[in-house]
Amino acid sequence: MHLHNQLMWSVVRIQATSATGTSVGTGFWYKLISNDQGAAVGLITNKHVIEGAEKIEFSVSFTRNGSSEMHHEMVAFDLRNTHIISHPDEKVDLCAIVASELFNWLQEKGGEARIRVLQEQELADKSFFDRTLPAEEILMVGYPNGLWDRKNNGAIIRSGVVATNPGDDYEGRPEFMVDIACFPGSSGSPIYVAKTGARQDKSGTLVFGGAEFRLLGILWGGPQYAAEGNIIARPIPTSTQAVPITGIPNNLGFAIKATELKYLGDLAAERFQFQ
C-alpha cells in the first residue's frame, strides 16, 4: 500500500453537535498506549473542535466477514460517556478521544476497519525537528470547509511547506508555522513529512532510496489581520456556515509539534493504570 494512501486513511471528518449547532473538524488515529498491560487508541483533534459538544459523529470504512467489499457507516460517540484526555497545558490545543467505542462497534458489525493508526515511533522527535529544514515539503490531510468525498469516505490532501525553523519553538510555544491554505474544517489536521525516492538532508547530502515518514504536527489555528490592523493568532473555525468576516487569513497556519502527543499517552497510561 502506497504511503500516500495510508495518509488518507489516517483521518476522519468529525461532526460535533452541541446545544448551539453543528461544527466540523478533523481527527486522526494514534495509539496512545501499547505495552504488556494493554493498548488504547485515541482519536486526536483540537480541544476547540469538541468544546461544548455532546456528541461527535464520523464515517468509518470497513470490510465485513472477510470480504474485500468496502462499506462505510457513521459512528457516534456520546462525549458525556467517553474518556477524553486533554493536554495538561491549557495553551496547547490538543486532546484525545479514547476510541474503545469504535472497536466495540466494529466487533458488533463483524468488520475490520480501513484506518491507519499512527505509532509513537512515527512521530517527529526533537532530533528530527533539529535536522529538518525550513521550506521542508509537507502534506496535510483533512476536510477543508468540511469538504469530503462522501461517496468513498475520502479525505482531502493538500501540500505546502514549513514556514519557520522547525527546530525552534515558535514564539516560545511547542509549535511551528506552515505555509498552506487553512480553512474551517481543517482544525486537527495531521501534518506529515512523507517522501519517497531521492532527497537532500540538512547537510546537503543527497540520500537515495527508501521512504521518510513522520507526523510533524497538528494544525490548530493561524494568524489573521484584525480589523484594527494588528495580527492575532486564532483557532481555525469549525463552523462551515457563512459568517461575517472579522479577520483576514493569510494562508499560514500554526501547528502543534507532534512531540506533545507524548503527554496524552502518559496521561492515558495513568488513567488506565498501564505502566
C-alpha positions in Angstrom: 0.0 0.0 0.0 1.5 3.4 -1.0 2.4 5.7 1.8 0.1 8.5 0.5 -2.9 6.1 0.6 -2.1 5.4 4.2 -2.2 9.1 5.0 -5.7 9.4 3.5 -6.9 6.6 5.8 -5.3 8.1 9.0 -8.1 10.8 9.3 -11.8 11.1 9.9 -14.2 14.0 9.4 -15.5 14.9 12.9 -19.0 16.4 13.1 -19.6 17.7 16.6 -23.1 18.5 17.8 -23.7 20.9 20.7 -26.8 22.8 22.0 -25.9 25.6 19.7 -25.5 23.6 16.5 -23.0 21.5 14.5 -19.4 22.1 13.6 -16.8 20.2 11.6 -13.2 19.4 12.2 -10.5 16.7 11.5 -9.2 13.9 13.7 -6.6 11.2 13.2 -5.9 7.8 14.8 -3.0 7.4 17.2 -2.0 4.5 19.6 -1.8 6.2 23.0 -0.7 3.1 24.8 0.8 -0.2 23.7 2.5 -2.4 26.2 2.2 -5.7 28.0 -0.7 -4.3 30.2 -2.9 -3.3 27.2 -3.4 -0.9 24.4 -5.6 2.2 23.8 -6.2 4.1 20.5 -7.2 7.7 20.6 -8.9 10.0 18.0 -6.6 13.1 18.2 -8.0 16.5 17.5 -8.0 20.1 18.9 -9.8 20.9 22.1 -11.8 23.6 20.4 -13.2 21.1 17.8 -15.2 19.3 20.5 -15.6 22.2 23.0 -19.2 22.2 24.3 -20.2 19.2 22.2 -22.4 16.5 23.5 -21.6 14.0 20.7 -19.4 13.5 17.7 -20.1 11.5 14.5 -17.7 10.3 11.8 -17.7 7.9 8.9 -15.6 4.7 9.1 -14.7 2.5 6.2 -14.6 -1.2 6.8 -14.8 -4.7 5.3 -17.2 -7.3 6.7 -16.7 -11.1 7.4 -13.5 -11.4 5.4 -15.0 -9.9 2.2 -12.9 -7.3 0.2 -16.0 -5.2 -0.4 -15.7 -1.8 1.3 -18.5 -0.3 3.3 -18.7 2.9 5.3 -21.1 4.0 8.0 -21.5 6.8 10.5 -20.3 6.1 14.1 -21.5 8.2 17.0 -19.7 8.9 20.3 -21.6 10.3 23.2 -18.9 12.6 24.7 -20.7 12.7 28.0 -19.8 9.0 28.5 -16.5 8.8 26.7 -12.9 9.2 28.0 -11.4 12.4 26.8 -7.8 13.2 27.6 -6.8 16.8 27.2 -3.2 18.2 27.1 -2.3 19.4 30.5 -1.2 22.8 29.2 -4.3 24.9 28.6 -2.4 26.7 25.9 -1.8 23.5 23.9 -5.0 22.9 21.8 -4.8 19.1 21.7 -6.9 16.3 23.1 -7.5 12.5 22.5 -10.9 10.8 22.5 -10.4 7.2 23.5 -11.8 5.0 20.8 -12.9 1.9 22.6 -16.5 2.5 21.4 -15.3 2.3 17.8 -13.8 -1.2 18.2 -16.9 -2.4 20.1 -19.0 -1.2 17.2 -16.7 -2.9 14.7 -16.9 -6.2 16.6 -20.7 -6.0 16.5 -20.5 -5.4 12.7 -18.1 -8.3 12.3 -16.0 -5.7 10.5 -12.3 -4.8 10.0 -11.7 -1.0 9.8 -9.8 0.6 7.0 -7.9 3.0 9.2 -4.3 3.9 9.6 -3.3 4.2 13.3 -0.1 6.1 13.9 2.5 4.7 16.3 4.8 6.6 18.7 7.9 5.7 16.6 6.3 7.6 13.6 6.2 10.9 15.5 8.9 13.5 14.8 11.1 13.8 17.9 13.5 16.6 18.8 16.3 15.2 16.7 14.1 15.0 13.7 13.0 18.6 14.1 16.6 19.7 14.6 17.6 18.2 11.2 14.6 19.3 9.3 14.9 22.4 7.1 12.7 25.5 6.7 10.7 25.2 3.5 10.5 21.4 4.0 7.7 20.0 1.9 4.7 18.8 3.9 1.3 17.2 3.4 -1.8 18.0 5.4 -4.8 15.7 5.4 -8.3 16.8 6.5 -11.6 18.3 5.5 -11.2 22.0 4.5 -14.5 23.8 4.6 -16.0 20.4 5.6 -15.4 19.0 2.1 -15.0 15.3 1.6 -15.7 12.5 -0.9 -19.0 11.4 0.7 -19.4 8.5 -1.8 -16.0 6.9 -1.0 -15.5 8.4 2.5 -12.4 10.2 1.2 -10.4 13.0 2.7 -8.7 16.0 1.1 -4.9 16.1 0.9 -3.0 19.4 0.5 0.7 20.3 0.1 2.8 23.2 1.4 6.0 23.9 3.3 7.2 24.5 6.8 7.4 28.3 7.1 9.6 28.7 10.2 12.7 27.0 11.5 11.3 23.6 12.6 14.0 23.2 15.3 12.7 26.3 17.1 9.6 26.6 19.3 7.7 29.4 17.5 7.2 32.3 19.9 8.4 30.0 22.7 5.4 27.6 22.1 5.9 23.9 21.1 4.8 24.9 17.6 6.0 25.8 14.1 4.3 27.7 11.3 3.2 26.2 8.0 2.6 27.9 4.6 -0.5 26.0 3.5 -4.1 27.0 2.9 -6.1 26.6 6.1 -9.9 26.7 6.2 -12.8 25.8 8.6 -12.8 22.1 9.0 -9.0 21.9 8.9 -8.7 22.1 12.7 -7.0 19.0 14.0 -5.5 18.0 10.6 -2.2 16.0 10.8 0.8 17.4 9.0 3.3 14.9 7.6 6.7 14.7 6.1 6.2 11.9 3.6 8.9 11.4 1.0 9.9 8.6 -1.3 13.0 8.4 -3.6 16.0 10.7 -3.6 16.1 13.6 -1.2 18.6 16.1 0.3 19.3 16.2 4.1 20.2 19.2 6.1 23.9 18.9 5.4 23.1 19.0 1.6 23.9 15.3 1.2 21.7 13.5 -1.4 20.0 10.5 0.1 18.8 7.8 -2.2 16.1 5.1 -1.8 13.6 4.3 0.9 10.9 6.4 2.4 10.9 9.1 5.1 7.7 9.4 7.1 6.9 11.3 10.2 4.0 13.0 11.8 5.4 16.5 12.2 2.4 18.3 13.8 -1.2 19.1 14.2 -2.9 22.2 12.8 -4.8 24.3 15.4 -5.0 27.9 14.1 -3.5 30.7 12.2 -2.6 34.3 12.2 -5.2 36.8 11.0 -5.2 40.5 10.4 -7.8 42.0 12.7 -10.0 45.0 11.7 -7.7 47.2 13.8 -4.7 46.3 11.6 -2.8 44.1 14.2 -2.0 40.4 13.7 -3.6 37.9 16.1 -3.5 34.1 16.5 -6.9 32.4 16.2 -8.1 28.8 16.2 -9.2 27.6 12.7 -13.0 27.9 12.8 -15.1 24.7 12.9 -18.3 26.2 11.5 -18.7 25.9 7.8 -21.6 28.3 7.7 -21.3 31.7 6.2 -20.3 34.2 8.9 -19.3 37.9 8.8 -15.5 38.3 8.2 -13.8 40.0 11.1 -10.3 38.9 10.3 -8.3 38.3 7.1 -6.5 34.9 6.9 -3.2 34.8 5.1 -2.7 31.2 4.2 -0.4 30.5 7.1 -1.2 28.1 10.0 0.1 27.2 13.4 0.9 23.6 14.1 1.5 21.9 17.4 4.6 19.8 17.4 4.0 16.0 17.4 6.2 15.7 20.4 3.3 17.0 22.5 1.4 13.7 21.9 3.6 12.1 24.4 1.8 13.9 27.2 -1.5 12.5 26.1 0.0 9.0 26.1 1.4 9.5 29.6 -2.0 10.7 30.9 -3.8 7.7 29.3 -1.4 5.3 30.9 -2.0 6.9 34.3 -5.8 6.9 33.8 -6.0 3.3 32.8 -3.1 2.3 35.1 -0.9 1.0 32.3 2.7 1.2 33.5 
